[in-house]
Amino acid sequence: MMCSAEPWITLKKDYTQCLKAFEGPEKEIYAAIEGDKLRGIIILQLTGSFKGYIQTVVVAADVRGQGIGTTLVQFAENRILKISPNVFICVSSFNQKAQQLYFKLGYEQVGLLKNFIADGFDELLLRKTTGTLNGFIHSTGS
């Protein structure tokens, strides 16, 4: 699903490279499933300096524009905001549809990573926040 979608097509990420996105003990992976069909995937990183990073969002081509991406991101936000006041995500500078979604959901650009994944392609670092790290109270609920 990933290697046949943007931004992975433009960034020339093949199946093997996309599969590596799922590796690592610090990641949480969730799927949107309808009946017996995989409709979307979201991968979260919940440790490190940017605790609360949405690493990957991908929606099946035949159901894009139907709210699955929004649902996945909102699910991730609910998960992340229990452990951090910040949700981070990167979006490729050429991926206009994804940018529109994230800005509509309240994300703001806080950085620009020039030539980050591949030469000639920048990543926009986006953040959605409920407050500062110092003022954050960790939720004990699941």
Secondary structure per residue as TSV (DSSP state, phi and psi in degrees):
chain	resnum	aa	ss	phi	psi
A	1	M	-	360.0	-43.7
A	2	M	-	-67.0	-51.2
A	3	C	T	-69.7	-8.0
A	4	S	T	-106.5	18.7
A	5	A	S	-132.7	162.8
A	6	E	T	-78.5	147.6
A	7	P	T	-89.2	-0.8
A	8	W	T	-65.7	-29.6
A	9	I	T	-64.1	-54.5
A	10	T	T	-62.7	-36.5
A	11	L	T	-81.6	1.9
A	12	K	T	58.1	47.1
A	13	K	-	-96.4	118.8
A	14	D	-	-88.3	-178.7
A	15	Y	H	-55.1	-47.3
A	16	T	H	-62.4	-43.0
A	17	Q	H	-66.7	-40.2
A	18	C	H	-64.5	-38.8
A	19	L	H	-60.7	-33.2
A	20	K	H	-64.6	-22.3
A	21	A	T	-62.2	-22.2
A	22	F	T	-88.0	-9.2
A	23	E	-	-81.8	147.4
A	24	G	-	120.8	133.5
A	25	P	T	-70.6	-18.8
A	26	E	T	-84.4	-0.1
A	27	K	E	-97.2	146.8
A	28	E	E	-116.1	132.6
A	29	I	E	-121.5	129.3
A	30	Y	E	-126.9	150.8
A	31	A	E	-127.4	144.7
A	32	A	E	-98.4	117.8
A	33	I	E	-123.3	134.6
A	34	E	E	-122.9	114.1
A	35	G	T	63.3	-118.8
A	36	D	T	-109.5	16.9
A	37	K	E	-109.9	132.5
A	38	L	E	-76.3	121.2
A	39	R	E	-106.7	-22.8
A	40	G	E	-172.3	163.7
A	41	I	E	-139.7	144.2
A	42	I	E	-135.8	136.6
A	43	I	E	-120.4	128.5
A	44	L	E	-115.6	146.4
A	45	Q	E	-117.1	120.8
A	46	L	-	-114.0	15.7
A	47	T	S	-129.8	168.5
A	48	G	S	93.5	-172.1
A	49	S	T	-61.4	-36.7
A	50	F	T	-107.3	54.5
A	51	K	-	-54.8	124.1
A	52	G	S	102.3	37.9
A	53	Y	E	-99.8	124.3
A	54	I	E	-84.4	105.7
A	55	Q	E	-78.5	-42.9
A	56	T	E	-144.1	134.7
A	57	V	E	-131.8	126.5
A	58	V	E	-142.7	138.1
A	59	V	E	-124.2	139.9
A	60	A	-	-56.5	140.3
A	61	A	G	-55.7	-38.3
A	62	D	G	-76.8	-6.1
A	63	V	G	-126.3	13.8
A	64	R	T	-65.2	145.8
A	65	G	T	83.2	7.5
A	66	Q	S	-108.4	10.7
A	67	G	S	95.7	-0.3
A	68	I	H	-68.2	-42.7
A	69	G	H	-60.6	-43.6
A	70	T	H	-60.1	-45.7
A	71	T	H	-61.9	-43.6
A	72	L	H	-62.6	-45.1
A	73	V	H	-65.0	-42.5
A	74	Q	H	-64.9	-38.2
A	75	F	H	-58.9	-46.7
A	76	A	H	-61.9	-42.6
A	77	E	H	-59.4	-45.9
A	78	N	H	-59.7	-39.7
A	79	R	H	-67.2	-48.2
A	80	I	H	-68.7	-41.4
A	81	L	T	-68.2	-5.3
A	82	K	T	-80.5	-22.0
A	83	I	T	-119.0	-8.9
A	84	S	-	-157.9	148.0
A	85	P	S	-82.8	1.1
A	86	N	E	-124.8	139.1
A	87	V	E	-118.8	127.8
A	88	F	E	-115.8	149.2
A	89	I	E	-154.8	145.6
A	90	C	E	-105.7	145.9
A	91	V	E	-138.0	136.9
A	92	S	E	-65.2	142.6
A	93	S	T	-60.9	-24.8
A	94	F	T	-92.2	-7.2
A	95	N	-	-90.3	75.7
A	96	Q	H	-62.9	-39.8
A	97	K	H	-63.5	-43.3
A	98	A	H	-65.5	-41.6
A	99	Q	H	-58.5	-45.5
A	100	Q	H	-57.6	-44.1
A	101	L	H	-61.2	-50.6
A	102	Y	H	-65.0	-41.2
A	103	F	H	-65.6	-38.2
A	104	K	H	-63.1	-33.4
A	105	L	T	-82.7	1.9
A	106	G	T	100.2	11.4
A	107	Y	-	-79.6	148.4
A	108	E	E	-123.6	144.9
A	109	Q	E	-74.4	127.6
A	110	V	E	-119.3	-4.3
A	111	G	E	-167.2	165.9
A	112	L	E	-133.0	123.6
A	113	L	E	-106.9	98.5
A	114	K	E	-71.0	136.1
A	115	N	E	47.2	44.2
A	116	F	E	-75.1	-50.1
A	117	I	E	-96.3	-39.8
A	118	A	E	-146.9	150.0
A	119	D	T	-56.2	133.8
A	120	G	T	89.1	-3.2
A	121	F	E	-126.9	124.6
A	122	D	E	-99.8	158.5
A	123	E	E	-116.6	135.0
A	124	L	E	-92.9	126.4
A	125	L	E	-90.1	120.8
A	126	L	E	-113.1	153.1
A	127	R	E	-142.1	140.9
A	128	K	E	-123.9	130.6
A	129	T	E	-136.1	152.5
A	130	T	S	-111.7	-0.6
A	131	G	S	155.6	-169.2
A	132	T	-	-85.9	161.0
A	133	L	S	-63.1	-40.3
A	134	N	T	-62.9	-33.2
A	135	G	T	-91.3	1.1
A	136	F	-	-80.3	135.0
A	137	I	-	-111.4	118.9
A	138	H	-	-64.0	131.0
A	139	S	-	-77.7	138.5
A	140	T	-	-94.3	-8.3
A	141	G	-	-77.2	162.4
A	142	S	-	-99.7	360.0
